[in-house]
């Protein structure tokens, strides 16, 4: 079914609600390592600095943007299949980002659907001043920020999430590390660390957490993050500094 017109509502409907947990879209262990690497420089989780893109990677990125721009122009002219192609390109990435930011499958599915609805409705306003990736992620991050602010006002328990059937589940209980399970002490240490990290992240403001996770989990540049959040690179940098300082203080006693 096409995503365009009325059928655009099929994005994120019941037929697509395969559990992202089963698909491996939520890597809590990887996220924990990213946090430890960022705020605990001496941690064994530190994996080194991010290297610059190679010439081949730069060329591939430019090619992808050119293809996106071609699809956007076609979609703006009314070609339904062109927007469907854009959805297929970014569908999984959008769901992954929303799920990681919100930690709740139902909320992530809602943001996933609304993001593509907004993208479809406002595609005519796209002026090619940035990449489609940046433009789409700006929509997703703003929707996630709204959801996170509402959640803080309701004081939801971030450790409890809902699966696609609406049943409650403990996030950490459903994410096991086979290598650690053979070592009870190591498994306990991992769970303690993950709990501490989640608690620390939840004490950040929604914007601080968004900037921190976009930088250290998604690996985005501060300039791109600033564009996504409709602010400057310097403001994003200052927000990241505040978030890192808070996390470092909160996790100072965690080993």
KEMIDO-850975 format. One line per field, with one value per atom (N, C-alpha, C): residue number from 0; atom name; y, x, z; residue in one letter. Coordinates in steps of 0.05 Angstrom, whole numbers. Layout:
seq = [NUM, ...]
atom = [CA, ...]
c2 = [Y, ...]
c1 = [X, ...]
c3 = [Z, ...]
type = [a, ...]
//
This chain:
seq = [0, 0, 0, 1, 1, 1, 2, 2, 2, 3, 3, 3, 4, 4, 4, 5, 5, 5, 6, 6, 6, 7, 7, 7, 8, 8, 8, 9, 9, 9, 10, 10, 10, 11, 11, 11, 12, 12, 12, 13, 13, 13, 14, 14, 14, 15, 15, 15, 16, 16, 16, 17, 17, 17, 18, 18, 18, 19, 19, 19, 20, 20, 20, 21, 21, 21, 22, 22, 22, 23, 23, 23, 24, 24, 24, 25, 25, 25, 26, 26, 26, 27, 27, 27, 28, 28, 28, 29, 29, 29, 30, 30, 30, 31, 31, 31, 32, 32, 32, 33, 33, 33, 34, 34, 34, 35, 35, 35, 36, 36, 36, 37, 37, 37, 38, 38, 38, 39, 39, 39, 40, 40, 40, 41, 41, 41, 42, 42, 42, 43, 43, 43, 44, 44, 44, 45, 45, 45, 46, 46, 46, 47, 47, 47, 48, 48, 48, 49, 49, 49, 50, 50, 50, 51, 51, 51, 52, 52, 52, 53, 53, 53, 54, 54, 54, 55, 55, 55, 56, 56, 56, 57, 57, 57, 58, 58, 58, 59, 59, 59, 60, 60, 60, 61, 61, 61, 62, 62, 62, 63, 63, 63, 64, 64, 64, 65, 65, 65, 66, 66, 66, 67, 67, 67, 68, 68, 68, 69, 69, 69, 70, 70, 70, 71, 71, 71, 72, 72, 72, 73, 73, 73, 74, 74, 74, 75, 75, 75, 76, 76, 76, 77, 77, 77, 78, 78, 78, 79, 79, 79, 80, 80, 80, 81, 81, 81, 82, 82, 82, 83, 83, 83, 84, 84, 84, 85, 85, 85, 86, 86, 86, 87, 87, 87, 88, 88, 88, 89, 89, 89, 90, 90, 90, 91, 91, 91, 92, 92, 92, 93, 93, 93, 94, 94, 94, 95, 95, 95, 96, 96, 96, 97, 97, 97, 98, 98, 98, 99, 99, 99, 100, 100, 100, 101, 101, 101, 102, 102, 102, 103, 103, 103, 104, 104, 104, 105, 105, 105, 106, 106, 106, 107, 107, 107, 108, 108, 108, 109, 109, 109, 110, 110, 110, 111, 111, 111, 112, 112, 112, 113, 113, 113, 114, 114, 114, 115, 115, 115, 116, 116, 116, 117, 117, 117, 118, 118, 118, 119, 119, 119, 120, 120, 120, 121, 121, 121, 122, 122, 122, 123, 123, 123, 124, 124, 124, 125, 125, 125, 126, 126, 126, 127, 127, 127, 128, 128, 128, 129, 129, 129, 130, 130, 130, 131, 131, 131, 132, 132, 132, 133, 133, 133, 134, 134, 134, 135, 135, 135, 136, 136, 136, 137, 137, 137, 138, 138, 138, 139, 139, 139, 140, 140, 140, 141, 141, 141, 142, 142, 142, 143, 143, 143, 144, 144, 144, 145, 145, 145, 146, 146, 146, 147, 147, 147, 148, 148, 148, 149, 149, 149, 150, 150, 150, 151, 151, 151, 152, 152, 152, 153, 153, 153, 154, 154, 154, 155, 155, 155, 156, 156, 156, 157, 157, 157, 158, 158, 158, 159, 159, 159, 160, 160, 160, 161, 161, 161, 162, 162, 162, 163, 163, 163, 164, 164, 164, 165, 165, 165, 166, 166, 166, 167, 167, 167, 168, 168, 168, 169, 169, 169, 170, 170, 170, 171, 171, 171, 172, 172, 172, 173, 173, 173, 174, 174, 174, 175, 175, 175, 176, 176, 176, 177, 177, 177, 178, 178, 178, 179, 179, 179, 180, 180, 180, 181, 181, 181, 182, 182, 182, 183, 183, 183, 184, 184, 184, 185, 185, 185, 186, 186, 186, 187, 187, 187, 188, 188, 188, 189, 189, 189, 190, 190, 190, 191, 191, 191, 192, 192, 192, 193, 193, 193, 194, 194, 194, 195, 195, 195, 196, 196, 196, 197, 197, 197, 198, 198, 198, 199, 199, 199, 200, 200, 200, 201, 201, 201, 202, 202, 202, 203, 203, 203, 204, 204, 204, 205, 205, 205, 206, 206, 206, 207, 207, 207, 208, 208, 208, 209, 209, 209, 210, 210, 210, 211, 211, 211, 212, 212, 212, 213, 213, 213, 214, 214, 214, 215, 215, 215, 216, 216, 216, 217, 217, 217, 218, 218, 218, 219, 219, 219, 220, 220, 220, 221, 221, 221, 222, 222, 222, 223, 223, 223, 224, 224, 224, 225, 225, 225, 226, 226, 226, 227, 227, 227, 228, 228, 228, 229, 229, 229, 230, 230, 230, 231, 231, 231, 232, 232, 232, 233, 233, 233, 234, 234, 234, 235, 235, 235, 236, 236, 236, 237, 237, 237, 238, 238, 238, 239, 239, 239, 240, 240, 240, 241, 241, 241, 242, 242, 242, 243, 243, 243, 244, 244, 244, 245, 245, 245, 246, 246, 246, 247, 247, 247, 248, 248, 248, 249, 249, 249, 250, 250, 250, 251, 251, 251, 252, 252, 252, 253, 253, 253, 254, 254, 254]
atom = [N, CA, C, N, CA, C, N, CA, C, N, CA, C, N, CA, C, N, CA, C, N, CA, C, N, CA, C, N, CA, C, N, CA, C, N, CA, C, N, CA, C, N, CA, C, N, CA, C, N, CA, C, N, CA, C, N, CA, C, N, CA, C, N, CA, C, N, CA, C, N, CA, C, N, CA, C, N, CA, C, N, CA, C, N, CA, C, N, CA, C, N, CA, C, N, CA, C, N, CA, C, N, CA, C, N, CA, C, N, CA, C, N, CA, C, N, CA, C, N, CA, C, N, CA, C, N, CA, C, N, CA, C, N, CA, C, N, CA, C, N, CA, C, N, CA, C, N, CA, C, N, CA, C, N, CA, C, N, CA, C, N, CA, C, N, CA, C, N, CA, C, N, CA, C, N, CA, C, N, CA, C, N, CA, C, N, CA, C, N, CA, C, N, CA, C, N, CA, C, N, CA, C, N, CA, C, N, CA, C, N, CA, C, N, CA, C, N, CA, C, N, CA, C, N, CA, C, N, CA, C, N, CA, C, N, CA, C, N, CA, C, N, CA, C, N, CA, C, N, CA, C, N, CA, C, N, CA, C, N, CA, C, N, CA, C, N, CA, C, N, CA, C, N, CA, C, N, CA, C, N, CA, C, N, CA, C, N, CA, C, N, CA, C, N, CA, C, N, CA, C, N, CA, C, N, CA, C, N, CA, C, N, CA, C, N, CA, C, N, CA, C, N, CA, C, N, CA, C, N, CA, C, N, CA, C, N, CA, C, N, CA, C, N, CA, C, N, CA, C, N, CA, C, N, CA, C, N, CA, C, N, CA, C, N, CA, C, N, CA, C, N, CA, C, N, CA, C, N, CA, C, N, CA, C, N, CA, C, N, CA, C, N, CA, C, N, CA, C, N, CA, C, N, CA, C, N, CA, C, N, CA, C, N, CA, C, N, CA, C, N, CA, C, N, CA, C, N, CA, C, N, CA, C, N, CA, C, N, CA, C, N, CA, C, N, CA, C, N, CA, C, N, CA, C, N, CA, C, N, CA, C, N, CA, C, N, CA, C, N, CA, C, N, CA, C, N, CA, C, N, CA, C, N, CA, C, N, CA, C, N, CA, C, N, CA, C, N, CA, C, N, CA, C, N, CA, C, N, CA, C, N, CA, C, N, CA, C, N, CA, C, N, CA, C, N, CA, C, N, CA, C, N, CA, C, N, CA, C, N, CA, C, N, CA, C, N, CA, C, N, CA, C, N, CA, C, N, CA, C, N, CA, C, N, CA, C, N, CA, C, N, CA, C, N, CA, C, N, CA, C, N, CA, C, N, CA, C, N, CA, C, N, CA, C, N, CA, C, N, CA, C, N, CA, C, N, CA, C, N, CA, C, N, CA, C, N, CA, C, N, CA, C, N, CA, C, N, CA, C, N, CA, C, N, CA, C, N, CA, C, N, CA, C, N, CA, C, N, CA, C, N, CA, C, N, CA, C, N, CA, C, N, CA, C, N, CA, C, N, CA, C, N, CA, C, N, CA, C, N, CA, C, N, CA, C, N, CA, C, N, CA, C, N, CA, C, N, CA, C, N, CA, C, N, CA, C, N, CA, C, N, CA, C, N, CA, C, N, CA, C, N, CA, C, N, CA, C, N, CA, C, N, CA, C, N, CA, C, N, CA, C, N, CA, C, N, CA, C, N, CA, C, N, CA, C, N, CA, C, N, CA, C, N, CA, C, N, CA, C, N, CA, C, N, CA, C, N, CA, C, N, CA, C, N, CA, C, N, CA, C, N, CA, C, N, CA, C, N, CA, C, N, CA, C, N, CA, C, N, CA, C, N, CA, C, N, CA, C, N, CA, C, N, CA, C, N, CA, C, N, CA, C, N, CA, C, N, CA, C, N, CA, C, N, CA, C, N, CA, C, N, CA, C, N, CA, C, N, CA, C, N, CA, C, N, CA, C, N, CA, C, N, CA, C, N, CA, C, N, CA, C, N, CA, C, N, CA, C, N, CA, C]
c2 = [-24, 0, 25, 44, 69, 85, 99, 116, 142, 149, 175, 177, 202, 207, 193, 182, 170, 146, 132, 108, 114, 140, 147, 138, 135, 127, 98, 84, 56, 55, 77, 76, 72, 51, 46, 33, 23, 11, -17, -31, -56, -77, -76, -96, -92, -69, -63, -65, -72, -70, -95, -102, -123, -111, -126, -114, -105, -80, -70, -84, -94, -110, -135, -148, -172, -165, -142, -134, -123, -120, -111, -81, -65, -37, -22, -34, -21, -35, -21, -33, -18, -27, -13, -16, -39, -43, -23, -20, -1, 27, 34, 61, 65, 45, 47, 52, 37, 41, 69, 80, 107, 127, 124, 142, 140, 115, 111, 122, 119, 129, 159, 172, 201, 214, 202, 215, 202, 179, 165, 158, 176, 172, 148, 140, 117, 90, 91, 67, 48, 22, 2, 2, 16, 18, 37, 53, 73, 59, 67, 53, 71, 95, 112, 133, 152, 175, 167, 181, 176, 186, 170, 178, 194, 208, 224, 205, 214, 198, 196, 172, 168, 181, 182, 194, 177, 151, 134, 139, 142, 148, 175, 194, 221, 220, 205, 202, 188, 167, 152, 170, 187, 205, 225, 236, 255, 243, 218, 203, 199, 191, 187, 212, 235, 260, 267, 263, 268, 251, 226, 208, 218, 226, 237, 261, 279, 304, 298, 278, 270, 259, 242, 231, 253, 272, 294, 311, 317, 333, 318, 292, 276, 275, 272, 271, 298, 319, 346, 350, 335, 337, 318, 303, 286, 256, 248, 220, 205, 189, 175, 156, 142, 122, 134, 159, 173, 176, 185, 188, 161, 141, 114, 105, 112, 105, 119, 144, 158, 145, 137, 123, 98, 82, 57, 62, 84, 91, 97, 111, 121, 110, 92, 80, 68, 51, 37, 56, 75, 94, 112, 120, 137, 121, 97, 80, 75, 70, 65, 89, 113, 137, 142, 140, 145, 125, 100, 79, 84, 91, 95, 119, 140, 165, 161, 146, 145, 119, 98, 74, 60, 68, 57, 51, 26, 18, 32, 34, 47, 76, 91, 119, 122, 104, 105, 100, 81, 76, 101, 114, 138, 160, 164, 185, 178, 153, 143, 149, 143, 148, 178, 193, 222, 236, 227, 240, 238, 214, 211, 225, 227, 242, 271, 282, 310, 315, 296, 298, 299, 282, 281, 307, 316, 340, 365, 366, 391, 388, 366, 362, 384, 396, 418, 442, 444, 466, 461, 437, 430, 446, 460, 479, 470, 445, 434, 450, 464, 479, 460, 438, 417, 390, 369, 342, 334, 316, 305, 291, 278, 265, 285, 308, 328, 339, 344, 355, 335, 309, 289, 285, 284, 280, 304, 327, 351, 346, 335, 329, 308, 287, 265, 275, 291, 300, 319, 336, 354, 338, 318, 301, 286, 276, 262, 281, 306, 325, 331, 334, 339, 315, 291, 267, 265, 272, 270, 291, 315, 335, 327, 315, 306, 283, 267, 244, 255, 275, 286, 298, 311, 324, 303, 279, 257, 239, 244, 229, 199, 191, 163, 148, 122, 105, 98, 108, 103, 74, 59, 32, 13, 21, 5, 14, -5, 2, -16, -9, -25, -38, -64, -77, -71, -84, -77, -86, -105, -114, -97, -78, -61, -71, -94, -105, -91, -88, -76, -95, -85, -102, -85, -99, -86, -86, -62, -60, -76, -72, -86, -116, -125, -153, -167, -152, -163, -159, -148, -144, -159, -182, -198, -198, -202, -204, -232, -248, -276, -279, -261, -263, -258, -240, -234, -254, -267, -285, -308, -316, -338, -329, -304, -293, -276, -287, -273, -246, -244, -219, -198, -206, -188, -179, -198, -192, -171, -175, -157, -129, -128, -103, -89, -104, -92, -80, -96, -86, -62, -62, -39, -14, -18, 5, 15, -3, 6, 20, 11, 24, 52, 54, 80, 100, 89, 106, 115, 97, 105, 126, 122, 141, 169, 168, 194, 208, 192, 204, 216, 203, 213, 238, 245, 269, 294, 289, 311, 323, 348, 360, 346, 347, 334, 343, 369, 379, 369, 369, 359, 330, 314, 286, 282, 298, 296, 301, 324, 331, 310, 301, 281, 256, 246, 220, 223, 245, 249, 250, 262, 264, 237, 224, 201, 174, 174, 148, 148, 171, 172, 181, 193, 200, 224, 242, 266, 288, 306, 329, 350, 367, 387, 407, 412, 430, 418, 392, 379, 378, 373, 373, 400, 421, 448, 453, 444, 447, 432, 408, 392, 405, 418, 430, 460, 469, 497, 516, 510, 527, 528, 540, 542, 520, 516, 496, 503, 528, 536, 530, 534, 528, 498, 482, 453, 444, 457, 450, 456, 479, 486, 467, 459, 440, 413, 404, 379, 381, 403, 407, 404, 417, 415, 387, 373, 346, 327, 330, 314, 319, 344, 351, 339, 340, 328, 298, 285, 256, 248, 263, 256, 258, 279, 282, 259, 252, 232, 204, 199, 173, 171, 191, 193, 169, 158, 135, 108, 108, 83, 73, 48, 36, 14]
c1 = [17, 0, 18, 10, 26, 24, 45, 45, 31, 27, 16, -14, -24, -52, -63, -87, -99, -83, -70, -55, -30, -23, 1, -3, -28, -34, -26, -18, -10, 18, 33, 59, 55, 67, 65, 39, 22, -3, 3, -18, -16, 0, -2, 12, 42, 52, 80, 92, 77, 87, 102, 122, 140, 158, 162, 177, 205, 211, 239, 259, 250, 268, 277, 258, 265, 283, 279, 295, 322, 327, 353, 357, 335, 337, 346, 343, 351, 375, 398, 423, 430, 418, 423, 452, 464, 491, 509, 504, 520, 516, 491, 486, 500, 500, 514, 544, 555, 584, 589, 571, 574, 575, 556, 555, 581, 589, 613, 638, 639, 662, 663, 639, 638, 643, 632, 634, 654, 665, 684, 708, 726, 748, 765, 767, 785, 770, 745, 729, 739, 737, 744, 726, 703, 684, 693, 713, 722, 734, 725, 733, 750, 756, 772, 756, 770, 757, 746, 726, 715, 733, 739, 757, 741, 756, 744, 735, 715, 705, 726, 727, 745, 734, 750, 741, 718, 719, 697, 671, 674, 650, 638, 655, 645, 631, 642, 630, 603, 602, 577, 555, 564, 545, 534, 552, 543, 524, 530, 513, 485, 485, 459, 443, 456, 442, 431, 446, 437, 412, 413, 390, 366, 370, 348, 336, 353, 343, 326, 335, 320, 293, 292, 267, 248, 260, 244, 231, 246, 236, 213, 216, 195, 171, 175, 152, 138, 153, 140, 123, 129, 113, 89, 87, 63, 68, 93, 99, 99, 78, 75, 97, 106, 127, 153, 158, 183, 183, 161, 160, 161, 149, 151, 180, 196, 224, 239, 232, 245, 238, 213, 205, 221, 224, 239, 268, 279, 307, 311, 291, 296, 277, 260, 240, 253, 273, 285, 301, 315, 331, 314, 291, 272, 262, 254, 243, 265, 289, 311, 317, 317, 322, 300, 275, 253, 252, 257, 257, 279, 303, 325, 320, 309, 305, 283, 262, 238, 238, 251, 252, 225, 206, 179, 169, 164, 157, 133, 112, 87, 92, 106, 112, 129, 149, 167, 151, 133, 116, 99, 89, 72, 89, 113, 130, 139, 145, 152, 131, 106, 84, 80, 79, 74, 96, 121, 144, 140, 133, 129, 104, 83, 60, 67, 82, 91, 109, 127, 145, 130, 110, 94, 78, 66, 49, 66, 91, 107, 129, 129, 151, 153, 130, 130, 146, 150, 166, 196, 204, 232, 247, 268, 282, 311, 318, 344, 368, 362, 383, 399, 388, 401, 394, 406, 399, 372, 359, 333, 336, 359, 366, 363, 376, 375, 347, 333, 306, 287, 289, 272, 278, 304, 312, 304, 302, 293, 264, 248, 220, 219, 235, 235, 244, 265, 276, 256, 243, 223, 199, 191, 169, 178, 202, 213, 215, 225, 227, 199, 179, 152, 143, 148, 140, 155, 181, 197, 188, 181, 171, 145, 127, 102, 107, 126, 132, 143, 160, 171, 149, 130, 108, 90, 89, 74, 90, 117, 135, 132, 134, 132, 157, 154, 177, 192, 216, 230, 240, 241, 251, 230, 204, 183, 174, 173, 165, 142, 129, 107, 116, 109, 114, 92, 93, 73, 45, 43, 16, 5, 21, 12, 19, 33, 41, 66, 67, 90, 114, 138, 162, 185, 202, 226, 247, 256, 274, 300, 312, 338, 335, 311, 307, 305, 298, 295, 319, 340, 365, 387, 394, 414, 440, 461, 488, 498, 499, 506, 534, 552, 579, 580, 562, 562, 546, 527, 509, 525, 547, 563, 578, 579, 593, 574, 563, 543, 552, 578, 588, 589, 597, 598, 570, 552, 524, 512, 517, 507, 520, 545, 559, 547, 541, 530, 502, 486, 459, 460, 478, 481, 489, 508, 518, 495, 481, 459, 438, 431, 411, 420, 446, 457, 457, 464, 464, 436, 417, 390, 379, 385, 377, 389, 415, 429, 419, 414, 403, 375, 359, 332, 332, 354, 356, 364, 372, 378, 352, 353, 330, 326, 301, 297, 317, 322, 341, 369, 378, 405, 408, 388, 389, 389, 373, 371, 399, 411, 437, 458, 459, 479, 476, 452, 448, 452, 444, 449, 479, 494, 523, 537, 531, 547, 535, 509, 496, 492, 482, 478, 503, 523, 548, 546, 527, 523, 541, 548, 564, 547, 560, 545, 531, 544, 531, 505, 505, 481, 460, 468, 450, 437, 453, 442, 421, 426, 407, 381, 384, 360, 343, 356, 341, 336, 341, 336, 351, 376, 392, 420, 439, 466, 484, 506, 526, 537, 541, 552, 533, 507, 487, 486, 487, 488, 512, 535, 560, 557, 546, 542, 522, 502, 482, 496, 512, 527, 546, 559, 577, 562, 539, 523, 514, 505, 496, 519, 542, 565, 574, 574, 582, 562, 537, 517, 520, 524, 527, 553, 574, 599, 596, 582, 578, 561, 540, 521, 533, 552, 564, 592, 600, 627, 634, 614, 620, 615, 607, 602, 627, 634, 658, 650]
c3 = [0, 0, 0, -16, -18, 8, 14, 38, 33, 7, 0, 5, 4, 8, 33, 31, 55, 65, 46, 55, 70, 72, 88, 117, 125, 153, 158, 137, 141, 155, 155, 168, 197, 209, 237, 246, 227, 235, 247, 254, 268, 252, 225, 209, 209, 218, 217, 245, 265, 292, 300, 284, 293, 314, 336, 358, 351, 355, 350, 369, 391, 408, 394, 380, 365, 341, 330, 307, 314, 340, 349, 345, 345, 341, 366, 389, 414, 425, 424, 434, 460, 482, 507, 516, 510, 518, 503, 477, 462, 471, 478, 488, 515, 532, 557, 553, 534, 528, 517, 502, 491, 514, 533, 556, 572, 579, 595, 581, 555, 540, 541, 540, 539, 566, 588, 614, 633, 625, 642, 625, 619, 600, 605, 630, 637, 636, 628, 627, 606, 611, 591, 567, 570, 548, 527, 533, 513, 489, 466, 441, 423, 431, 414, 401, 389, 376, 349, 340, 314, 292, 272, 251, 229, 213, 191, 169, 154, 132, 111, 99, 76, 51, 30, 5, -6, -3, -13, 2, 29, 45, 39, 34, 26, 0, -19, -45, -43, -26, -22, -9, 10, 23, 3, -14, -34, -54, -62, -80, -68, -42, -29, -28, -22, -21, -49, -70, -97, -103, -95, -100, -84, -59, -43, -56, -65, -78, -102, -118, -142, -134, -113, -104, -93, -79, -67, -90, -110, -132, -146, -149, -161, -144, -117, -99, -98, -100, -100, -125, -146, -170, -170, -148, -145, -150, -153, -157, -131, -127, -101, -95, -115, -111, -102, -108, -100, -70, -58, -29, -16, -28, -17, -15, -35, -35, -13, -8, 15, 41, 44, 69, 72, 51, 53, 61, 51, 58, 87, 99, 126, 147, 139, 157, 182, 178, 201, 218, 206, 221, 239, 228, 244, 268, 263, 285, 306, 297, 315, 333, 321, 336, 356, 347, 365, 388, 382, 403, 423, 413, 432, 449, 438, 453, 474, 467, 484, 501, 492, 508, 511, 494, 496, 468, 463, 436, 424, 440, 431, 424, 442, 437, 412, 409, 386, 360, 360, 336, 330, 350, 346, 333, 344, 333, 304, 300, 274, 253, 260, 242, 237, 259, 257, 242, 245, 231, 201, 191, 162, 152, 169, 161, 157, 176, 175, 151, 146, 124, 98, 96, 71, 67, 89, 86, 80, 90, 87, 67, 51, 32, 12, 6, -14, -4, 22, 33, 34, 27, 28, 6, 15, -3, -10, -2, -9, 4, 26, 40, 59, 64, 80, 68, 79, 69, 79, 64, 73, 100, 104, 129, 152, 150, 171, 175, 153, 154, 168, 160, 172, 201, 208, 236, 253, 241, 256, 265, 247, 253, 275, 273, 293, 320, 321, 347, 360, 345, 357, 369, 354, 365, 390, 390, 413, 437, 432, 453, 466, 449, 459, 477, 467, 482, 509, 508, 533, 553, 544, 562, 575, 558, 570, 590, 584, 602, 628, 627, 652, 669, 656, 671, 684, 671, 682, 701, 701, 718, 713, 688, 681, 690, 695, 702, 676, 672, 647, 645, 667, 665, 655, 654, 645, 617, 598, 571, 563, 541, 531, 505, 502, 476, 457, 433, 412, 420, 439, 447, 470, 480, 501, 529, 530, 556, 566, 593, 605, 606, 603, 605, 616, 631, 642, 620, 612, 589, 594, 617, 622, 625, 634, 637, 610, 589, 563, 545, 556, 541, 555, 545, 558, 543, 557, 546, 550, 529, 532, 544, 537, 548, 578, 588, 616, 632, 619, 634, 647, 634, 645, 670, 675, 698, 715, 736, 752, 762, 770, 781, 759, 735, 713, 704, 704, 697, 717, 743, 763, 759, 753, 748, 724, 703, 679, 684, 699, 705, 723, 742, 759, 744, 725, 709, 691, 678, 660, 676, 699, 716, 723, 731, 738, 715, 691, 667, 660, 661, 654, 674, 699, 719, 714, 708, 703, 678, 657, 632, 637, 654, 659, 676, 689, 704, 687, 662, 644, 635, 626, 613, 586, 575, 549, 527, 526, 506, 511, 536, 543, 535, 541, 534, 504, 490, 461, 449, 457, 445, 452, 477, 485, 469, 466, 453, 422, 411, 382, 377, 395, 392, 396, 419, 427, 419, 414, 405, 375, 364, 335, 320, 335, 322, 304, 310, 292, 301, 282, 288, 302, 318, 332, 313, 291, 271, 262, 256, 247, 269, 293, 316, 319, 317, 319, 298, 273, 252, 258, 268, 274, 296, 315, 337, 333, 308, 301, 319, 324, 341, 328, 342, 331, 341, 327, 335, 363, 369, 394, 417, 412, 432, 437, 416, 418, 434, 429, 443, 473, 480, 508, 522, 507, 518, 523, 505, 508, 532, 535, 558, 584, 586, 611, 616, 595, 598, 607, 595, 602, 631, 639, 666, 686, 681, 699, 701, 678, 677, 692, 688, 701, 731, 741, 769, 780, 765, 774, 774, 756, 754, 766, 781, 792, 809, 823, 841, 829, 802, 789, 776, 780, 769, 749]
type = [x, x, x, x, x, x, x, x, x, x, x, x, x, x, x, x, x, x, x, x, x, x, x, x, x, x, x, x, x, x, x, x, x, x, x, x, x, x, x, x, x, x, x, x, x, x, x, x, x, x, x, x, x, x, x, x, x, x, x, x, x, x, x, x, x, x, x, x, x, x, x, x, x, x, x, x, x, x, x, x, x, x, x, x, x, x, x, x, x, x, x, x, x, x, x, x, x, x, x, x, x, x, x, x, x, x, x, x, x, x, x, x, x, x, x, x, x, x, x, x, x, x, x, x, x, x, x, x, x, x, x, x, x, x, x, x, x, x, x, x, x, x, x, x, x, x, x, x, x, x, x, x, x, x, x, x, x, x, x, x, x, x, x, x, x, x, x, x, x, x, x, x, x, x, x, x, x, x, x, x, x, x, x, x, x, x, x, x, x, x, x, x, x, x, x, x, x, x, x, x, x, x, x, x, x, x, x, x, x, x, x, x, x, x, x, x, x, x, x, x, x, x, x, x, x, x, x, x, x, x, x, x, x, x, x, x, x, x, x, x, x, x, x, x, x, x, x, x, x, x, x, x, x, x, x, x, x, x, x, x, x, x, x, x, x, x, x, x, x, x, x, x, x, x, x, x, x, x, x, x, x, x, x, x, x, x, x, x, x, x, x, x, x, x, x, x, x, x, x, x, x, x, x, x, x, x, x, x, x, x, x, x, x, x, x, x, x, x, x, x, x, x, x, x, x, x, x, x, x, x, x, x, x, x, x, x, x, x, x, x, x, x, x, x, x, x, x, x, x, x, x, x, x, x, x, x, x, x, x, x, x, x, x, x, x, x, x, x, x, x, x, x, x, x, x, x, x, x, x, x, x, x, x, x, x, x, x, x, x, x, x, x, x, x, x, x, x, x, x, x, x, x, x, x, x, x, x, x, x, x, x, x, x, x, x, x, x, x, x, x, x, x, x, x, x, x, x, x, x, x, x, x, x, x, x, x, x, x, x, x, x, x, x, x, x, x, x, x, x, x, x, x, x, x, x, x, x, x, x, x, x, x, x, x, x, x, x, x, x, x, x, x, x, x, x, x, x, x, x, x, x, x, x, x, x, x, x, x, x, x, x, x, x, x, x, x, x, x, x, x, x, x, x, x, x, x, x, x, x, x, x, x, x, x, x, x, x, x, x, x, x, x, x, x, x, x, x, x, x, x, x, x, x, x, x, x, x, x, x, x, x, x, x, x, x, x, x, x, x, x, x, x, x, x, x, x, x, x, x, x, x, x, x, x, x, x, x, x, x, x, x, x, x, x, x, x, x, x, x, x, x, x, x, x, x, x, x, x, x, x, x, x, x, x, x, x, x, x, x, x, x, x, x, x, x, x, x, x, x, x, x, x, x, x, x, x, x, x, x, x, x, x, x, x, x, x, x, x, x, x, x, x, x, x, x, x, x, x, x, x, x, x, x, x, x, x, x, x, x, x, x, x, x, x, x, x, x, x, x, x, x, x, x, x, x, x, x, x, x, x, x, x, x, x, x, x, x, x, x, x, x, x, x, x, x, x, x, x, x, x, x, x, x, x, x, x, x, x, x, x, x, x, x, x, x, x, x, x, x, x, x, x, x, x, x, x, x, x, x, x, x, x, x, x, x, x, x, x, x, x, x, x, x, x, x, x, x, x, x, x, x, x, x, x, x, x, x, x, x, x, x, x, x, x, x, x, x, x, x, x, x, x, x, x, x]
//
